[in-house]
């Protein structure tokens, strides 16, 4: 049973959200930076025109006979004309006395540069310049201020802002698509590694040799090391089970042989009875030890079946041949109806073990001079084993395949309560099921369906 794996969320989503979040921050930053730069450039353009207008007016100012004359050039204000009909204001001062223009137009300190002020209820951009004119007998200072509303600039900045916003949105969408592609490309090798490992069979513990990104090399190396250790552990476990089965069964068989020999030489009835009890205990111990080891082997092999195409008829015939001497001692006959064309893909050792346990139970419970029937049918492959013994207790059928569980009618018969458990687990490991029942003529009926 595998433990539940705790999830910290999707790595793909986290990477994508990080990239998309970064793109959103960059898009917003790009909007403000480009807009600020555009405002600066647009303002510089308007300021240059204002300066040129002031300069052209100053160039037209002359001093004749001590009188200031300004041949007001039309182009000096015409150059400030815009599609938005921006309003233009001007003021010409001679020694701080208004000569022409709008009275009250704010005048900045001479040659102070560009300022934004409020005049006549609107914001205007204004610039001021002055020049000293000298005549034959007099000198005078001429100051010119020109101001212009910023309607066109506002419209221009609005259009620029809209275009920058569209560009930023396009940039964000493009980066979002690239983030999805980048995360898919980054996570792709990990997903392929997961699929490759998941598709392997239980016995496939080969190291992963497919090329992987350098960041995944430590992970794959650790995985290969783990699989190598797991393979060694499984091999040691299999060798241990086989060795344990041999070392447990062989001494018990030797002790039983000596007990039987001694029984033939002992005359006193109480000694003979003690030897019979010893032989029975040895048989029970041998069977229990054998089935415990068989159960351990099945538990070990069930997760990594040695899959082969098995002719079921040949498997059953081999089993009958092995159990023939036991059947002859009890005068029990095997009657078979085997379809030779039925094959099953599975582990022959486990299937042989499962069928042997069921047939062995049938031999123990079948009356003398009775028949054990074994049938094999196809579509789907089924093996049916019937005897003419007492059958299964109806109220216990659902529990008889549990470990160490025996029916009420098993009293006095050697057994460990593991035979049907082994058979059930083998059937489950092969994707099938074992069904217990009592047939109409009496006796137990066990059906393996695959």
Helices and strands as residue ranges (DSSP letters): H 11-60, E 61-64, E 67-70, H 75-78, E 88-94, E 97-101, E 113-119, E 122-134, E 139-149, H 151-198, G 214-216, H 217-265, H 269-301, E 308-311, H 312-329, E 333-338, E 343-346, H 348-365, E 371-377, E 382-386, G 394-399, G 408-410, H 419-429, E 433-438, E 444-449
